[in-house]
Amino acid sequence: MINHASRPPVKPRPYRCYHPATILVDEAVLSLPRTRMIMERCPGAEVRVIGANSLVLKDPGGGHNFGAELTRGKRTLYLTRNQGLFYKPCPATREYRCCDYRVLNIGMNCPMECVYCILQAYLNNPWLSFFVNIEDLWQELAEVLDNEPDRMHRIGTGEFTDSLVLDHLTGLSRDLVWFMAARRNAVLELKTKTANIENLRGLEHRGRTIAAWSLNSMDIMTREEFKTANLSERLAAAATCAEWGYRLAFHFDPLIHHDNWRSGYRETIRQLFAAVPAGNIAWISMGALRFLPPLKPIATSRFPGSRFFYDEFVMGLDRKYRYFRSQRVEMYRFVYRELRKLAAPATCIYLCMESDEIWREVFGFAPEDQGGLPAMLDRAANPGG
């Protein structure tokens, strides 16, 4: 493990909502209501209307050059139409246990700067994008849910972007919460690293929306997650959502091996349960750091002060680099024990993208012993049956 002891302490900065310097508008969506609303909420931004095919997409294999474009691209918000499907399965791999999550793709990229973010190696263009053809989203989502009335759909918007980081501009969360409140066969998870929750206030959500936060040790959050809400801000936002009647979820993903990691994760867990009622938490996930090979050169060029990419990793069955099995099990067991000391019995604690063998080493059972991971989470999403 790389020693970080010589690195100076970092003071967390207060979270500030994102506002773009430039807005690129696909001319085909200029007249859409969501486009006009976003533009009105960004009075200081330069607006440029462009043709649908005038943007040249970049190859993420461009390494260092693409990394520089990513940094510049985060200052630009691209308003366009989603030409594909909004509703898709999580891009998992069959070699590891997946939770059968469904992704609602509302946009691409994120203005926050997490060193380990896999999007840096996944995107084919550097701009922050939001899909404004919302009416198509409602139609597609309604058709899916109506066609499968007996299936529980666990849906999230936080796979290719943060669920709430643009919400003060787009207002999408209010519409999503309203839409989901009328559905009995679906639950929405809004996963974020922000404190941008004002649009969730005063909504009749009927328990169909879960507010979720990614958490880490204080050291990782301050040194490797830039332009995000700090731990206190995230937990205060979670506590407020609990007061508004929302159920909560938390994700310790990625767990990163670093100096004093045990005390760091223990303290985050202590603060978590001191801030929010344990009974409000539907589920908590754990996932160890894993990354695509192209991510390392991109991330280390953009964040040369970060050192964790220089630890030892092994190629996993999903063609991502991971910590060695023994190291992952050690971290999972420790964090799980700390969580179980304080978590409510009904809270589902699970591993993200790990094998049955790892599950048995950490928990003493595999998901199939409990009816499968999707069933475990479905029960957590609907504790009353």
N, C-alpha and C positions, 0 to 999 in steps of 0.2 A: 504493500500500500504506500502511496506517495505521502510524504510527511508535509502537512500544511502549517506546521506550527509557526513558521516565520512570517506568515501572511498577516498583515495588520488587521485589527478588528474593523468591521463594516457596520455603520449605523444605518438601520432601516429608514427609508424615506417615506413620508406619507403618500398614500395612493392618490393619483390624479387621473381622472377620466381622460380617455384618449380623444384627441381632435386632429384630423388629418391636415397636412399642409396643402395637399392637392387632392381634388376629386376628379377622377376620370369617369366619364359617363358614356356608356355605350348608347349611341344615338337611337337604337331600337327601344330603349327603356326610358328615354328622357321624359315621356309624358306619364309614366306610371306614378300612382299616388305615393308609393314608398320612396321613390326616387326624389320627388319634390319635397317630401317631408325631411329626408336626410339632408338635402341641400340647404333647406331653410334653417336647420339646426347647426350648420357649419358656416356661419356668415363670414368668417375670416379666411376660408379656404379658397384657393384658386380652382376654378371649375373649368375643365376642358372636355368638350363633347367630341367623341372619336367614333370612327367607323368600327363595326363589329369585328373586322378582321385586320385592323391596323396595328394591333399589339403583337410584337414578335415574342413568342414564348421561348424561354431559356432552358437549356439542358442542365439539370441538377448535377450532372457529372462534371460541370465546369469548375468545381472545387473552389479555389480561393476567389476567382472572379465572381462566381455566383454568390459567394458569401458577402462580398461588398455590395452586390445588387440587392441582396436581402435586406441589408441595413438601410439602404436608401428607400427600398420599396415599402417598408413599414410606415413611411410618412405619407404614402399615397393610398387612398381608398378608391377601389375600382367598383363601380356599380354596374352590374350586368345581369344577364338572364342565365339561369341554370338550364343548360341545353340537355342535360341528362336527367336522371332520376334524383329526386330529393331523398327518398326513403331507400336505404340499402342495409344489408347485413354488415356488422362490424368486420373490418378487414383482418380477420384472425387467421390462424393457421391450424390445420387439423392435427398437427403433432402435439399440441398442448390443449388443456381444457379451456374452452371458451364459455362465456356466460350467456351466449345467444342474444347479445345486445343488438339493437337496431339503431342505425345512425340516421338522423335527419340532417342532411347536409345544407346548411344555411349560408355557407361561405367558405373561404379558404384563407389560411394564414392568420396571424395574430400580431397585434402591435406590442405585446409584451415580449421580453427577451429572456427566455430560459435557455441556458447553455446547452442542456441535453435535449432540447425539443427536436423530435424526429421529423417535424415538418420541414426543417431546413434541408433534409436530404430527400424529402418526399415530393415537394412542390416542383412544378415545371414552370412557374413564373414567380417573380418576387413580390408582386403586389398584394396588398390586403384587399380581399374581394368579398363583396356581399351580394347575394342574389335577391333582386328586388321583385321578381315575378311571384309574389306571395300568393296570389290567387291560384296559381298552378300548384303550389305547395298544398293548400287546403284541399283542392280537388283530389290530388294524388293520395294524400294521407287519409282522407275520408274513404276513398275507394278501398284502400288496403285494410283499414279497420272494419269496414262493413263486410268485406269479403271473407274475413276470418274472425267471426264474432266469438268463437269459443277459445281463441288463443289469447294469452296475455302478451301484449307487446310492451316491452321495456325499451323506451326510446330516449335517445340523448342527442343533443346538438353540439357536444363538446369534443368531437373526434378530430375534425379538421380546423377547428378554431375554438376559441373560448366562448362559452355559451352567453356570457353577459358583458363581455368587454366592449361591445358596440351598442349595448342595449339602450343607452341614453340617447343615441342617435336614431336607432332603428325602431324602437318601441316594440320589437317583436315578441318579447317575453309575455307581455300582457295578452296579446292575441293567442299565443300558444297556451297559456294557462287557461284562458277562457275556453278554447277549443277542447282541451283535454278534460276539463271539468265535466263535460257532458258525456264522456266516454267511460264505460265500465270495463272495457277489455284492454286498457292501455294505461301506462304511467309514464310521465315525462321526467327525466332527470336533467336539470340545468347545472352543469359542472363548470366551475370557475376558479380563478385565482384573484378575483377582484373583490371589491366591496360595493359593487355597482348594483344594488338591490332595490332601489327606490320604486321601479316599475312593478315590483311584486307586492307592494303595499295595497291593502284594501281589496284584494281580489277574492272572489268566491271560487277557490280552487278545488274544494271538495276532496282534498287529499290525493288528487291525481297528479300533482307536481311535487317532486322531491328536489330540494335545493342542496347542492353538493359542492364541496371544496376539496381541492388537492392540497395536501399538507406535507411538510417535510420537517427535518430538524431545523432549528433556528440558523445554524451555520450554513446549511445548503440554501435555505430561503433567502438569506442576505447576500451570499456570495455567488449563487448560481441562478437566481431567479430575479431578473431586473424588471423594473417598471410594473411590478405586481404589488398587490396589497400585502402588507407584512402579516405576521401571524396574529397579532392582536386585532388588526382590522378584519381579517378573514373570520376570526372566531366571534367578534362582535357582530358582524353581519349575519353569521349563522345563528347566533342567539336571538337576533331580531327576527329572523325568519321563523324561528321556533315560536316566538311570541305571536307571530301572525298565523300560527297554526300549521305551518309547513313541516313535513317530515324531512329529515336531513340524511345526508350520506357524506362519507369522507374517503379520500383515496390517498394512501401512502404509496405513491407510485410516481417517480421511481425511488426506491430505497437505494441510497448511495453510501458505499463504504467510505468513511472518512474518520479523521481523528476524533475520538470521543463520541463515536456514533451512538453508543448505547445511552449515554447520559443525554445526548441531544434528542433522540427519539423519545426517551422516557419523559423528558420535560415537555415536549410538544403534546404528548398524550395526556400528561397531567393537566396542562392548560386547556386542552380540548374539553375534558370532562368537568373541569371547573367552570367552563363558560356555558355549556349547553346541557340540557337535560338528557341523560342517557337514554331514557325511554323514547325520545324523539328520533333516534338514529335508526334508520332502516338497515343500512349495510355499511361496511367498511372494507375496502379492498387493500391488498398489499401486492406490490409488484417490484421486483428488483430491476435495476438499470439494465436495459437492453437497447441495442442500437444497430442500425444498418451500417455496413462498412463505410459508405461515402460520408456518413455524418462526421466522423472524426476529423478529417482534414477541413471540412467546412466550419465546424464549431471551434476548433482550435485556432483557426485563422481569425475568426470573429471575436473570440474571447481568449487571447493568449495568456491571460493570468489564471485561467482555470486549469487544474491539474488532474482531475479524476479520470480523464480519458487515457492517461498513461499508466493506470493500474493494469493488472493482468486479467485477461478475458479469454473465453473460449467460444468458438463458433457453435451456436445452437442449431437444433434441427430446423428452425425457421429462418436460418441464414442470417441471424442477428448475433452480434457479440453479447455475451452474458458473463456474469461472474461464475467462477467454478461452483459446482453443485454444493459442495460443503459450505462454501461461504454464503450462498443464498439461503441454505437451510438454517445456518446459524442466525442470520439476520431475521428471517421469518419467525423462527421460534421465539426470539427475544421480543420482537414487536408484538407478536400474538399474545405472549404471556402478559405483557404490559397492558394490552387492550382488554384482555379478558378479566383483569383485575377490576375494571371500572365499567365495562360495557354491560348493557342490559342483556339478559339471557336470550331475548328474541332477536337481537341484532345479529345479522348474518355477516360473519367475517370470512373472507375468502381470498384466494390467490388468483391473480390475473395472469393467464397464459403460462401455466406450469403443468407438469405431468402428474399423473396419479401417484407416481413414486414420491415426488416431492410433497404432495398433499399428505400421504400417509406418514412421512417423516415428521411433518410439522403438526398436523392435526390428529393423526392416529386413524384417519379414515380417508377414503376417496369420495369424490362427489356422487358417484353412482350408489354408494352405500346410503345416501340421503335422498335418492330419487333423481340425482343429477343436479349440476350447478344451476341450470335455468329454473328448475323447480324450487331450489333453495331460495333463489332470489324472488321468484314469483310469490312465495309464501311471505317473505319479508316485505314485499311491496303491498301485500294485502293481508295484514295480520288478523283482520277480522273475518277472513274467509271470503 
